[in-house]
Amino acid sequence: MSVRMAVSPSRWKLLAILATLAVLLSLQASQGPKVQASASSNGAPMGTNPFGYLGVASYGTTALCDPNYATDGYPDNATAYGNYGCQLEENTNNLLAEAQALVTPIAGRSDGKALADLGYNLIQLDNGWQGPRVNGVLTPNPSRYCVPADCPNGTTADFTNLISQIKAMAGPITGYHLEVGIYSDTGTGIGCAAPTYDTDNGLAGHENQDAQTFASWGVTYLKLDSTCSGAYPDELTRIKNAFATYAPGIRIDVYWNGDQTGNYNIWRLGSDQCGCFPTNHSDGWTSSVLDQLNAADSGQIWTHVAYNNWDDFDNLLVHGVGGFGTLGSQANPWLSGLEQRTQFGLEALASSPLLIGADVRSVVGVSGDPNYPGDPAALNLLSNDQVIWVDQDDRSDFAQKVAGDANYDVRSKLITNWGQTGTRAVGLLNRQDTARNITFKFSTLRRDDGSLGGGLHNVTHVNYLWGFDPNTGSMPDLVNSTGTVTLGTGNPQDPAYTVYYTCNSTQCTFGNSSNPIPPHALILLQVVGASDLSLVSGSTLGTLRNDFTGPVGLEYTTGTSPITITQLGRIFVAGNSGTHIVGIYSTGSGTALASCTVNTATGTPDNLGFEYCLLSSPYTLSANTTYVIASTETTNGDQWYDHDTTVSVRTGSVPAAAYYYSGAWNFIGSSSTSYVPVNAAYR
């Protein structure tokens, strides 16, 4: 068995729990030794990156009481932060109890690991912890935190003792210690705090002081809301500068502002999460699971998501916790067990904080306490090492949609933590309210350089992530086989579904007439193969034009080794809508040696701006040989760039730009210049 050390730099993420006892759970890769991941029997390295954080949020109201909660396990309705029957609001004792649940070994795991060992190790105090300011310094709400340990001799409440107790707790196997986060607002007040302390407890006007206070308590994460924003036009800059100066060790998650520029560590994508899957919940102010995903796609979030600049999809509504908003006539709806699994998988594919919407005691269970019997289905979902690994991958990639339509998605995420090039996390999402089948081709998956098209070939593994077993360290490998997989645990709140699959050397199909993919389900896979590369590694675009008819492009000379071309590409210019034959030519002929047609109306540009077409069969360019790669353009048609454009290539060289005129190729410009420009994917 091989062993590898995970090699990620510092990374924070949040996994949160919205509720009266709300636990914000965040995964991070930092601070301490890295987890070891061993190879499974089917060739995929196993393990998880454990540096996540889980936080307990305190909200100023108690939950509504559900008379059926004891028998059905689910609340019938909820307050704004969720519902756990008739439990008490957060206080010192409850915070310590939830912290203890994080370091309690997970039932059924032979390795003895707790959630803290898997990376869930931030205790997050959410809104409602605030008390009065004393000489300008924030203090905790004395009605909740003034137990003797925190208020000796009747003094003002102080978080120092409580936070030190929490930070002393650690996972029983890895020894990873818990951390503590805090909540605040950009404005002068915080609208949801206890009424007595509802004014002057925001950061506005107290940025430096509060940064120092939070740091002195040992806080390492700030959830920054903006319910009362507007006190200063530069409020975010003031806060950023204050924390950089007085609390540089605190990471900031900006809610509502949507700052994606890298000024903060994490940023909220959209509205508060509704406990609903489709887009027809129609309350006008919350986001369903698909709303969040659609917003990410329309905003091309993948261009922003990067290490230390993560998107926050809001909370995961597990354990039957209702979200905000309404669905039809139902207030604060919740997701089905299948939809909870889909939400968890989609957020992992998006490198989003995994926001767990449940009291961790209700998930893990508390021995001997009938109020906390545990939720095996939710625990099974949240403790899936491999899905956590997808979310926490070092590259922090966002899984782009590479195929599908309005009814289904095929999503591809580049993975580095598994230690193999040519590795993708792949999600097959059924958006419909009815069951369906989904087929995807390995060639549609993204290349190792992140660009679309080219995909994978010579696929060796198609691992089913929902089938991961932590006790054996393995999961089903579906490559070149036919059979069925199971979605769900079979628990009452998480029914099991059987889904047919068949995979060959080029593609996989999931679902058939007897065992289709159920509505709102996500098939989550790890696909391992070889990847093509983009020939062009970068470009500087020149002057736009569309006043020539014929092939235009670049002269290309191969290096000392032959390369095999699988796809040809053309730059996409805003407003393009036509089709273009892109071909490989010998320098002495206007007849293409190989060609395909790029449709600019339906293609998806890669990260370099190229759209591609797939050659009917790969074409090999001989070593030390010169060719022309060109796109056929039309006068007054789509725009393209003149030969003042330059390109860099990964292999070989570009002697000049090229155009075909009067029966011959003509070359113009200096080295590395190109018309259009054009590109190719090669192996």
KOLTILO-179636 format. One record per residue: x, z, y of N, C-alpha, C in turn. Coordinates in steps of 0.2 Angstrom, whole numbers, plus 5000, padded with zeros to 4 digits. Each point is the difference from the previous one (the first is absolute). Layout:
BEGIN
XZYXZYXZY...
END
This chain:
BEGIN
500450004994499650005006500450005006499949955005500450005006499750045005500450035005499850045005500349985006499650005006500249975006499850055006500450015005499850045005499649955005499450035003499749965005500450005006500049955004500549995005499649995007499550045002499749985006500350055005499949975007500250055005499450045002500150045005499550055002499349965001499550034997499349975001499550065000499549995005499450055000499449964999499550034997499449974999499550064999499449995002499550054999499549984995499850054996499450004996499650055002499449995003499650055003499450024997499750055001499450024997499550025006499549965001499550025005499450044997499950065003499550044997500050065004499650054999500050065003500650044997500249994994500750024998500349934999500349975005500249944999500849994999500249974995500750004999500349935001500449995005500449945002500649994996500049954995500549994995500449945002500750015001500449955002500649994996500249944998500549984996500649985005500650024998500649995004500649994996500549965002500650004996500650025004500150065000500550035004500250074998500650025003500250075000500150034993500549994997500250034994500249954995500250024994500249954995499449964998500149944998499549954998499850014993499449984998499750014994500449954995500150024994500249954995499449964996500149944999499549964997500349974994499750014994500249974994499749944998500349964996499749944998499550014994499449975000499550014995500149954994499650014995500149954994499949935001499649995006499949935001500449975006500650035002500549985004499950015007499450045002499950015007500250075002500550015005500250075001499450055002500050064998499450045001500350065005499550035003500150065004499749995007500150055004499750005007500550025005499949985006500350035005499750065003500350065000499650065000499950035007500349965005500050045007499449995004499450014997499450005004499850075003499550005004499850065003499250004999499850064999499350024999499850055006499549995003499850055006499350024999499950065002499450045000499750005007499449975001499849995007499450065001500050035005499550055002499649975005499350004999499549985004499650065002499749995006499750065003499350014998499749974995499350014997500150014993499450034997500050014993499649944997500049994994499749944997499350024998499649955000499350014998499950024993499550034998500050034993499549954996500349984994499649954996499850044994499350024999499850044994500249974993500149935000500249974994500749994998500450035005500749995000500350034993499850064998500350034994499849964994499549965000499849964994500249935000500049975006500249935000500749985002500350055003500750005002500149965006499549975003500149965006499550035006500250005006499650025005499549955002499450025002499549955002500049975007500350045004500249985007500650045002500249985006500650035002500150015008500450055002500150005007500549955001500349995007500449955002500750004996500250054997500650014997499950014992499449984998499950004992499750074998499850004994499650064998500250024993500150064999500250034994499550064998499449985000499550054998499950055006500250074999499950055005500650045001500649965000500650035001500250035007500450045001500250035007500549955003500050005007500549965004500750034998500549955003500750024998500250065004500450044997500350065003500750014996500350055002500750024997499950004992499650044998499950004993499949944996499549965003499949934997500649965000500350005006500649955000500550024995500150064999500550024995499849994993499350004999499749994993500149924999499949965005500149934999500749984999500450035003500749994999500250024993499850054997500150024993499749954996499549975001499749954996500549944999500349985006500549955000500650014995500250064999500650014996499850034993499349994998499850024994500049944995500350014994500149944995499449964999500049945000499449964998499850004993499450024999499850014993500049934996500350014994500149944996500649965000500550025005500649965001500550044996500449974996500550034996500650025004500149965006500650025003499950065005499450035000500050065004499949995008500049945002500049995007499450015004500050035006499550015004499949945005499550005004499949955005500650005005500350065001500650005005500649974997500050004993500649964997499949935001499449975001499849935000500149985007500150055005500049985007499550025005499550044997499550025004500250075003500350005006500350075002500050015007499449985004499950025006499450045001500050055003499450045001499849995008499549965001499849985006499450045003500150035005499550045004499749955005499349984998499749965004499650035006499649975003499750025006499650074999500050045005499750074999500450064999500749995000500550054999500150045007499849965005500350025007499650075002500450045003499850065004500149995007500150065004500149995007500749995001500149985006500749995003500250075003500650034998500250065003500749985004499950015006500649985005500249934999499549964999500149934999500149974993500150054995500249994993499450004996499949954996499550004995500050054995499550034998500050054994499449984995500150024994499549984995499350045002499549974997499350035001500050074996499950065004500150064997499450024995499449965000499550024996500249974993500549964999500249974993500750034998500450005005500750014998500350075002499550055002500350065002499950054994500249984994500150054995500650055001500050054997500650055002500749965000500149964995500749974999500149965007499549975003500149965006499950035006499750065000499950045007500250074999500650014999500250074999499950045006499750064999499850055005499649975006499549954997499649985005500249955005500649974999500349955004499749935000500149965004499849935000500249964994499549964997500149974994500649955001500450004994500749965001500049964993500249945000500049964994500750014996500550035004500750004997500050034993499650054999500050034993499749964995499449985002499649964995500349934998500349975005500449944999500650014995500450055001500550024996499850014993499450044999499850014993499949934997499649965003499949934997500649964999500550005004500649964999500450034995499950064998500450034994499749984994499449974999499849984994500349934998500049994994500349934998499849984993500149944999499849974993500450034995499650024994500450044995500549964996500049935000500549964997500549985004499949975006500449975004500350055006499650055001500250055005499949975007499649955001499949975006499550055004500250025006499750055004499449975004499550045001499449985004500249995008499749965003500150005008499350015003500050015007499450015003500049965006499349975001499949965006499450035004499949975006499650035005499649955003499450015003499649965004500050015007500049955004499950015008499749935002499950005007499649955003500449985006500049935002500349985006499750035007499450024999499750025006500050075002499650035005500150075002499650054995499549974996499750044996499949974993499750044995499949974994499250014998499649955000499350015000499750034994500450014994499750034994500350074999500450025005500250074999499550055001500150074998499550055001499850005008499450015002499849995007500450055005500250064997500450045005500649975002500349964996500749985001500049925001499449975003499949935000500449975006500250035004500449975006500750025000500449965003500750015001500450014994499749974994500450014994500349944997499949945004500349944999500750005002500449944999500749995002500149995008499449975003500149975007500250065004500649995004500250055004500450064997500050004993500450054996500549964995500249945001500349964995500750044998500450025005500650034998499950074997499650045003499950064997499750004993499549964998499749994994500549974995500449965002500549974995500550064998500250045005500550054998499650054996499450025001499650054996499949974993499849944999499949974993500750004997500549995003500750004997500250074998499950055004500250064999499650034994499449984998499650024995500249974993500449945001500349974994499549944998499649985004499649944999500449944999499849954996500449944999499649945001499350005001499649945001499450025005499949955004499550015005499449944999499450034999499549955000499750005008500149945003499950005007499349965001499550035002499349975001500049995008499449975002499949985007499350015002499750054997499350015002499950015007500550035004499950025007500549965004500249944998500649975003499849985007500449985004499949975007500350055006500350054998500250055005500649965004500449974997500649965003500049934997500149955004500149934998500549994995500650045000500549994996500150064995499450024998500050064995500450004994499949944997500449994994500850005001500249975005500750005002500250075001499650045004500250075002500150044993499549994995500150044994500649974996500149945000500549974996500750035002500150005007500650035003500150074999499450045000500150074999500250024993499749964995500250024993500749974999500249955003500649974998500650055003499850045005500550055003499950064997499450034999499950074998499950014993499749954996499850004993500249944997500649974999500249944997499850004993500050054997499850014993499349994998499649995005499250004998499849925001499749984994499849935000499350005003499849945003499450005004499549944997499450024998499549964998499549995005500049945003499549995006499349974998499550045001499349984999499749975006499649954998499649975005500349955005500750015001500349965005500249934997500250004994500249944996500649985003500550045002500649985002500549974994500149944999500349974995500749985002500350025005500649975003500650044997499950054996500650034998500250065004499650025005500150065004499850064996499650004995499850054996500149994993500050054996500249994993499449974996499450025002499449984996499549985006499549964998499549985005499349984996499550035003499349994997499849925001499749984994499949935000499349985004499550054998499349985003499650075001499450004999499650055001500050054994499650065001500050054995499749974994500250024994499849974993499350024999499649954998499350014998500150004992499650054997500050004992499649944997500249945002499649944998500549954999499949954996500449954998499949935004499449985000499849935003500150015008499849945003500050005008499350015003499550014996499350005002499850075001500450055002499850075001499650015006500249965005499749995007499850065004500550055000499950055005500449995006500449945000500349985007500650045002500250054996500650035003500550034994499849994994500550024995500249934996500550014996500349944996499950024993499749954996500050004993500749984997500150004993500649984997500249935002499549964999500149935002500149985007499750045005500150005007500750015001500350054997500750025002500549944997499849974994500449954998499949945004499449985002499949945004500450015007500050065003500350015006500749994999500350024995500749994999500249934999499649964996500149935000499949965006499550015004499949965006500550025005500350065000500550025005500749994997500149964994500649994997500550065001499750054997500450075000500649994996500149964996500649994996500649985005499949985006500549985004500350065004499650064999500250065004500250064995499750004994500250054995500750004998500450055000500750004999500250084998500650014998500250064999500050045007499750064999499950055006499549975005499649954998499549975005499449984995499650054997499549994995499350005003499649964997499350005002499650064996499550035003499650054998499349984999499849994993499349984999499550055000500250065001499650065000499950034993499650054999500050044995499749974993500350024995499749984993499450054998499549974999499450044999499950014992500450054998500050014992499650074999499850014994499650064998499450005003499649955001499449995003499950035007500549995004500050035007499749945004499550025004499749955005500449985006500049945002500349995006499650005006500249975006499650005006499549944999499550005005499649955000499450004996499749944999499449994996500049944996499750004995499949944995499349994999499649955003499350005000499750065003499650044996499750065002500450064998500649994997500350064997500650025005500050065002500550035005500650024996500649995003500650024997500049984992500049944999500049974993500750014997500050004993500750004997500149944995500649994998500249954996499950024992499849954996500050014993500750014997500050024994500750014997500449945000499649944999500449944999500249985007499650015005500249985007500650055003500050064998500550045001500749984998500049974994500649974997500249945004499549965002500149945004500350025006499850055004500250025006500750025000500250044994500650034999500549944999499949954996500449954999500149955006499549995004500149965006500450035005500050075001500450035004500750004998500150014994500749994997500349935001499649954999500249935001500249995008499750045004500149995007500550055003500450044996500450055002499750045005499450024999499750045005500050084998500050045004499950074998499450014995500150044995499550014995499650065002499449995003499750065003499550024995500150064997499650024995499450055002499449984999499450035003499850064996500450054998499750054996500450065000499750064999500450065000500450004994500650015000500549994995499850054994499850065001499850044995499449974996499649975003499449974996500349944996500549975001500349954996500450034995500550045001500550034996499650054995499650045003499650054997500450075000499750055001500350075000499850044994500550024996499950034994499550075001499550004996499650065000499550005006500049955004499550005006499549954999499450024998499549954999499849955006500250025006499949965006500449945000500650014996500549945000500249984993499549974997500149984993500549944999500149965006500549955000499649934999500349955001499749935000500549964996499949994993500549964997500149935002499449975002500049935002500449995006499850045005500450005007500750014999500250054996500750024999500449944996499649974995500349954997500249945004499549995005500249945005500550025005500050065003500550025005500750014997500050014994500750024997500349944996499749945001500349944997500749985003500550024996500749995003500149935003499849954996500149935001499749985006499450025002499649985006500350035006500250074999500350035005500749965002500349984995500649965001499949935004499449974998499849945004500050025008499650055001499950025007500750025003500450034997500650035003500649964999499949934998500649964999500450005006500749994999500550015006499949945005499749944998500049955005499450015004499550044999499450015004499649945001500049964995499649935001499350015000499649955003499350005000499849944996499650014995499849954995499549955003500349945002499649955003499549974994499549975003499549964996500349934999500249984994500349944998499549954997499450024998499549964997499450035000499449964999499450035000499549975006499450035001499649985005499650065002499449995003499650065003499850054994500049984994499750044995500650034996500649985000500550034996500749995004500550054998500649995003500550014994500649965001500650014996500550025005500350064999500550035005500750014997500549995004500750004997500450045004500350054998500550055003500750004997500549995004500650004998500250074998500450014995500250074997500750004999500350055003500750014999500250064996499550055000500250074996500049994993499849954997500049994993500749974998500449995005500749984999500149934997499549955000500149944997499849955006500449955001499749945004499549964997499649975003499449964997499550054998499950065003499550044998499450015005499449994998499450015005499550054997499750035005499450044999499449955001499649994996499449955001499450034999499549995005499450035000499549945000499550014995499449954999499450045002499749985006499550045003499349964999499550034997499349975000499750035006499949965005499650025006499250004999499849974995499349994999499650064997499449995001499550064997499849984993500349944998499949984993500649994996500050014994500649994996500349925000500649994999500349945000500750004996500249944999500749994997500549975006500650024999500549985005500649974996500349945002500649974997500550005006500650014998500549995005500649974997500449965004500649974997500650045003500550004995500650045003500449965005499949935001500349965005499750025007499450035000499750025007500350065003500450044996500250065002500649995005500150055004500549995006500750004997500549975003500749994998500350075002500650014997500450065002500250015007500049945004500250015007499450015004499450014997499450025003499549945002500349945000499649955002499549984994499449975003499549984995500249944996499749994994500149944996500650014996500149954995500650014996499950044994499850075002499850054995500550014995499850014994500450024995500049954994500550004996500049964994500450044995500049974994500350044994499850075000499350015001499850075000500150044993500250065001500250044993499550064999499750025006499650064999499449995005499450024997499450015004499750074998500250055004499950074998499350025003499650034997499450035002500150075003500050015007500150065003499550054998499449995000499550054999500050034993500449964996500150034993500650044999500450025005500650045000499850074997500550024995499950064997500650045001500050065004500650035002500350044994499650014995500350044994500549954996499849945000500549954996500449965005499950005006500349965005499949924999499549984998499849934998499449985003499949945000499349975002499949934996499449984999499949944996500449945004500349964996500349945002499649944998499749965004499549954998500349935000500749995001500349945000499949964993499849935001499949964994499550034995499550035002499550034995499350005002499550024996499350005001499750064998499650035004499750064997499550035006500050075000499650035005500450065003499850025006500350065003499450045003500150065001499550055002500150025007499550005004499950035007499650065000500350065002499750065000500250044995499850075000500250054995499550014995499349985002499550024995499750075002500250035005499750065002499349995004499650055000499349985003500049975006500550025005500049975007500449945000500449984994500449955000499949964994499549964999499849964994500649954998500149994994500549954998499749934999500349955002499849934999500649974996499749954996500549964996500049935003500649985001500149935004500549964995499749944999500449954996500649975004500549994997500649965003500349954995500349955003500449964996500649975005500650014998500649985004500449954996500349955003500549954997500650005004500449955000500649995003499949995007499449975003499949985007499550045003499550034997499550045003499650054996499650045003499650054997499349995002499550014996499350005001499750074998499750035005499750074998499249995000499750024995499249995000499849944996499550014996499649954997499350025000499649964997499250015000499850074997500450024995499850064997500350065004500650005002500450055003500349985007499649995005500349985006500350065004500249985006500350055005499350035003499950065000499450035003500049995008499550015003499950005007500550055004500349985005500450045004500750034997500149974994500650024996500749975002500550034999500749985001500450004994500249944998500550004994500750005003500450054998500750015003500549994995500549965002500549984995500750005003500550004996500749995001500249944997500249955004500249934997500850005001500349984995500849995000500249934998500349975004500349934998500649985004500149945001500549975004499749975006500350005006499749985006500449955003499649955004500349955004500250035006500449965004500250025007499949945005499950035006499949955005500749975002500049935000500649975002500250025007499650005005500150015007499950085001500550035002500050075001499950025007500049965005499850015007500049945004499650005006500049945004499950025007500249965005499950005007499649945002499450015002499549945001500249975007499949945000500149965007499449985003500049935002499449985004499549974996499450015002499449974996499949935002499849964995499849935001499649974995499749955000499649964995499949935002500649975002500049935002500349954996500050014993500449964996499650004993500049944997499749994993500549984995500150044995500549994995500350074997500450004996500350064997500650025005500050075001500550035004500250074997500650025001500250064997500750015001500450014994500750025000500449964995500650005001500549974995500350074997500050004993500250064996500549984995500650045000500549994995500150064996499949994993500150054995500750035000500150064998500650034999500349984993500450044997500449994994499650004994499450035001499550014994499449965001499749974995499349975001499550065001499549985004499450045001499449974998499550034997499349974998499550025005499749955003499450015005499450004996499650065002499350004997499549995006500150015006499549995005500349985006499649965004500349985007499550025005500350025006499750035005500049965007499550025004500049975007499850065005500350005006499950055005499350005002499650055001499450005002500050025008499649965004499950005007499350025001499950055004499350025002499649935002499450004997499649945001500149944995500550004996500149964995499450004995499849944998499450004995500049944995500649965001500049944995500450014994500149954996500350004994500749965001500550024997500749975001500349994993500249944998500549994994500750025002500250054996500750025001500449984994500649975001500349974994500850015001500349994994500750004999500249924999500549985004500249935000500749994999500249944997500749995001500249975007500650015002500249985007499949925001499949964994500049935001499349974999499550044999499349984998499550035004499549975001499450035003499550024995500149994993499650024995500250074998499550044999500150074999500250014992500550044999500250024993499550054997499750045004499550054999499650025006499450014999499650025006499450044998499750035005499350035000499750005007499450035000499649995006499950075003500250025006499950065003499349995004499550054999499450005004500050065005500149985006500150055005499450045002499449974998499350035001499950064995500349994994499850054995500650044998500649985002500650044998500150075003500550044997500150065004500850005001500150015007500750005001500450064998500649994998500450054997500350045006500550054999500250045005500549965005500249944998500449965004499649945004499350004998499649965003499849934997500349994993499949944997499450014995499749944999499549994995500249964995499850014994500349964994499549964996500349964996499649974994500550004994499750004994500350004994500249934997500649994998500149944997499750004993499849944998499749994993500550024995500649995001500550034995500650015005500450054998500650025004500549945000500449995006500449955000500750025002500549984996500750035001500449965004500450035005500449965005500750014997500449954999500750004997500450045005500650024997500550045005500349955004500250025006500549965005499749935001499350005001499649945001499650015006499949955004499650005007499349974998499550035003499349985000499750015006499449975001499650015006499450044998499850055003499350034999499649995006499449975000499749985006499250014999499750015005499250005001499849945003499449974998499749945003499650025005500149985006499650025006499749945003499550015005499649945002499950015008500149955004499950005007499450035002499950055004499450035003499750054994500450014995499750044995500350075001500150044995500350075000500650005004500150065004500650005003500650034995500649985002500650034997500650005005500650024997500550025005500549945000500349995006500549955001500750024997500549965000500650014997500550055003499750035006500450065003499850064996499750004994499950054996500650014995500250064999500550014995499850054994500349994994499850044995500750024996499950064997500650024995499750004993500549984995499850004993500450044996499750024994500350054996500649974996499949934999500549974996500149935002500649975000500149935002500050005008499949945003500049995007499649955003499850005006499649965003500449965006500349944998500449965005499649985006499449985000499749975006499250004998499649995006499349984999499949934998499549984997499949944997499349975002499949935001499449975000500049934997499549984998500049934996499649955005500449955002499849955005500349934998499649955000500249934999500349994994499850034994500250004994500650034998500250055004500750044999499950075002500450044997500150075003500550005006499850045005500450015006500150075001500650025002500250075000500250015007499850065003500150015007500150085000500450025006500150075001500650024996500250075001500650034998499850034993500550034997499950044994499450065001499650004995499550054999499449995004499949935003499449995004499549964995499450015002499449974996499449985004499749954998499349995003499550054996499550015003499450034997500050085000500450044997500549984994499650004994500449994994499850004994500350054996499850014993500350054996499949984993500350044995499949994993500150074997499650014994500150064996500549984994500550034998500449984995500250064995500249984994500350054995500749984998
END
